[in-house]
Amino acid sequence: MIPSASINYNYPSNIGILLCGHGSRDPQAVKEFINVVNKIKSKIPDIPVEFGFLEFNRPIISEALDHLKNLGVERVIALPAMLFAAGHTKNDIPAVLNKYSADNGLLIQYGRELGLNSLMIGAAGARLKETIDSNPIFPLHETLLVVAGRGSSDPDANSNVCKITRMLVEGFGFGWGETVFSGVTFPLVDPGLRHALKLGFKRVILFPYFLFSGVLVSRVREHSLRVANDNPEVKFLNASYLSDQDLVIDTFMERIQEVFDGENFMNCALCKYRSNLLGFESEVGYEQMSHHNHVEGCLEIHRENKEHNHAHEHFPYPHAKHPLGPVTLPSFNKSQI
């Protein structure tokens, strides 16, 4: 890891930075993402920094690249503004970037996701400390930490949320730690919390490990509130999501510097597309394509397509019918469309 203070931000004038976001139906989430972009801009005021979205919002990624190209940028460092490397990071964004590069002759270098480092763990710890300091009732060894992740069909991304949980449990000394997910995989928030409460803890800290607010964070809160209402003897405390903390911004800057220095190496050891991973063997070599081309930038088109199950074509998640998981979220592939 490169200490923030030692990073060289003297980039050539022909370089541009692109932050690639997913997009959200929640205006607050979009505002928070743009705030992160603005903080990065303040770190490198002499370098053009643009942002683009996969879906829901504009500008879409290709429009942001158009703007950089029109500014005279000859080399773009593009970063996925995402916590872990799953389908959006590994397939959707690279497919859009590769197509644009081929069609327009623009050199685009793709950086890593935020991932796991001491900075991100520190950012997560800061959110937990805020909650702990404002509720000094029970000792930490009598407190259950539950970390809620987004959930993915990529087991490597899901396992990284579990690693965050363990690092925080050991860092603070919580009595126990559990990981739940807002969708796609198991356990989901509601059944996962109910299962964890059988351990007997009387205080639970729920930490949504998300970058920004949005529909999924609201879903996590709603489901945890339902469980809390059914268990009034348990004290539920809600930590805030990560947002634009300085340590998060420093991680983005570190990822930019890695590309600039030629040290940008994604960890493919447990990638289901590149290794013969237990349970996901059939996905090795799966074609890299974007599942968002037909809904980029338009919320209404996305809603219409989703009603007809056309919004997200993907390889079917093998455990979609797990009893603690997304039984109400049907998986489908192109043969079913």
N, C-alpha and C positions, 0 to 999 in steps of 0.2 A: 504494500500500500504506500502511496506517495503522500507525505504530509502536505496538507493544503498550502501551508506557507512556503513550501519549496517548489511548487509547480511553476513552470515557466509559461506565462500567458502571452508571450511575444510571437504570435502566429503570423505567417505571411499574409499579405493583403488580399491574395486571391482565394483565401479560404472562407467558407461559410459554415455555420452550424445549424443543423436541423433537429429539433426535438419532435419526435413522433409520438403523439398521444392516441389513446383509443377513442376518445370522445365520450360524451355523456348526455343523457336526457335531463340531467340536473344542472341548471345554470351555475350553481355554486361550485360544483366540481370543475367546470370549465374555467371559472374565474380563478380557482386555486391553481389550476395547471398554468394559466397565463402568468400568474404571480411568480411561479417557479421560473418560468422562462425569463421574466423580467429581472429576477435576481441573478440568473446566469448572465444576462446581457450586461448587468452592472459590473460583473467580474471581468468582462472582455469588451469594453465599450467600443473598441476600434474594429471589431469583427462583427459582420452581420449575423444575427441569430434569428431564425424563423421557427415557426411551429406549424404542424399540420396534423389532421386527425384521420383515423381510419374510417370512422362512421359518426353519424349523428350531427356533426358540426362542421363548419367551414372555418378556415381553409382546409381542404383535404391535402394530403401529402404532396401530390403532384402540383397543386397550386402554389404551395410554399416553395417547392423546388423551382417553379417558374420564376417566382419573385427573386430568389437567390441568383438564378441564371441571368436575369435581366439586370441585376446589380453588377454583373461582371465576374461573379464567382466562378472559378474554374475547378475547384475541389470542395466537395461537401463532406463534412463529418456528420453522419446521421446517428442519433441515439434513440433507442426505444425508451420512452419515459414510463418504464414498467419495472416492477419489483423483481420478477423472475422470468426466466426464459421458458415460455410455453408456446402455444400455437401462434399467438399474435407476434411474438418476438422472433420465432424461428421460421415462420412461413409467411404470414400476411404482410408484415412490413417489408421483409427482404424482397418479396415478389413485386411489390409496388416500386421499390427502389431500383431493382434490377431492370424492370421494364422501362422506367423513365431514363435510366442511364443508357440503355441500348437505343432508345428512340431519340435521345437528345445529345448523345456524345458527352455527357457530363460525368466526370469522375466522382463517384459516391463511395465513401468508406463507411462501413457500418460498425458501430460500436456495441459494447456489451450492455446488457440490462444492469440495473443497479446491483442486484445480487446480494451476496452476503460479505460483509467486511466489518471491521470494528466500528466504522463510522455509522453504518446502518443499525448495528446492534446498539450503539450509543444513542441514536435517535429514538429507537424503540424504548430503550431504558429511560430516556428523559420523559416520555409520555407516561410510563408506569410510575415514575417517581412523583410526577405531578399528582397522580391519583392517590398514591400511598401517603404523601405528605399532607394531603387535605383530608385524609380519613385514618388517622393513627389510632385505630381502635383495637385491632387484633395483631398479634405478632405475625410476621410473614410466614413462619413455619406452620401457622394454622390457616393459611390463606391458599386457596386454589386459584392458579392462573389459567385462564382459558384464552388462547390466541385464535382468532378467527381469520382465516385466509380466504382469498377469492374462490379458490377451487378450480381445478383444471383437469383435462383429460391426459395431461402429461404428468406421470408419477414423479419425475425428477423435480418439477416445480412444486408439487404438493409436499414432497419430502423436505424441501427447503423451509417451508413454513414450520414443519415439525422441528427442524433444527433451530430456527429462531426461538421457538417455545423452550427448547431445552437450554439454550444459551441464557435466556432470561431467567429461567427457573434456577439455574446454578449461580447466575450472577447476583440475584437478589436473595436466594435462599427460600423460595416459596415452598410450601408443604408439598405441592404436587403441580403438575402441569398437564394440560390437555389441549389438543388442537382440533378445531372444527372448521367447517367451510360453508361459504354462502351458497354454493351450488356446484353442480357437475359431478363432484366426487363425494365420498363419505368420510366421516359422519357429518351430516348437515348440522346447523346450529342447534335447532330444537332438540332432536334426538340425542345429539352429542352432549349437550348440557344436562339433559335429564339423566343420561347414563353416568356422567361425571359426578353428579350430586349424590349418587349412591355411595361415594367415598366418605360422605359425612361431614364435609367442610361447611362451616357456617358463614364464611365470607368468600366471595368469588369476585375476582377482577377479570372483566371481559375486555380484551384488547383487540380491536379490529386492525389487523396488520394490512392496511391499505394506504396508498399514497394520498388519495383525495376522498372527499365526501361523494355521495352519489346514491344511486338506487341500491347498490349492494350493501353499502354501509347501513342504509336505512333498513334494509331487510334483516341484517344482523341485529340491529337494535330492537326491531319489532319482535323477532323470534325470542330474543333473550328476555324481553319484557314479559312475554307470555309465560315463559318458564318461571320468571321471578314471581309473577302474580300467583302461580300455582304452588309456590314454595315460599310463603311469607316469613318463615323462620330463618331463611338464608339471606344475608346481606349481599346484594349485587352492586358492584361498583363498575362504572364504565370509563375506561381510559379513552383518550382521543386517538384518532388515526395520525399518521406521520406528518402530512402536510409539508410546509416549506421550511422546515428547520434548517439551521445552518449546516448541520452534519449531512443532511440529504443533499443540499446544494453542493457541498464539498465532494460528495460521491459522484454527482454528475460531472463536475469539473475533472475529477480523477479519470472518469471514463473517456472524456474528450482527450485528455493528455495521453492516455494509453494509445489511442488511435494515432495521434500526432507522432508519438515516439516509436510506432511500429510494434507495440507490445500488447496488442489487443487480441487476446486469446480466449475464446469461449470454451468452457468446460464441456466437452462432448462425451465424457466417460459414461454417463448414464442417460444420454439422449436416446429416446425411443426411436428416432429416425436414423440413428447411426450405430447403435449397438444392439445386440441381440438380447434385449431386456426381458426378463421373466414376465410373462403375461401379455407382452406387447410385441411379440416376435413378428407378427404380420405387418407391422408398420415400418420396418426397416426399409429405407430407401423410398418412403412415401414422397410423391411428387410435391415439390415446393410451389405453392400457389396461394394467392390471396383469396380469402372467402368473403371479402368485403367490397369487391369491385363494383357490384351492382347496387350498393347502398351507401357509397361514400358520400358523406356530407349532407345527406338528406334524411331527416327524421321521419318524414311522412312515408317515403319509399320504404324505409326500414320497417315501419309499422305494418304496411300493406304486405310486404314480403313475409314478415314473421307470421302473419295470420294464415299464410298458406305454407308454412314450414319451409320457406325458401331463404330465410335470413342467414343461416350459418350451415353450409354444407361442411361436414367434417367426418373424419374416421370415427366410427361408433366407439364410445367408451365401453370397455368390456364389463364394467361393474355398474352399469346404469340402473340395474334393478336391485342393487344392494338394499337390504331392509332399513339401513340407517342412512341411506343416500337418496339420490335424486330420482326416486321412482315416479315422480310427477313431471320429470323433465325428460321426455323421450329423446333418445339418440336416434340419429338417422344418417344414412349415407346417400350417395348420389343414386344408387340403384332403387332407393325408396322414394325418390322425388319425382 
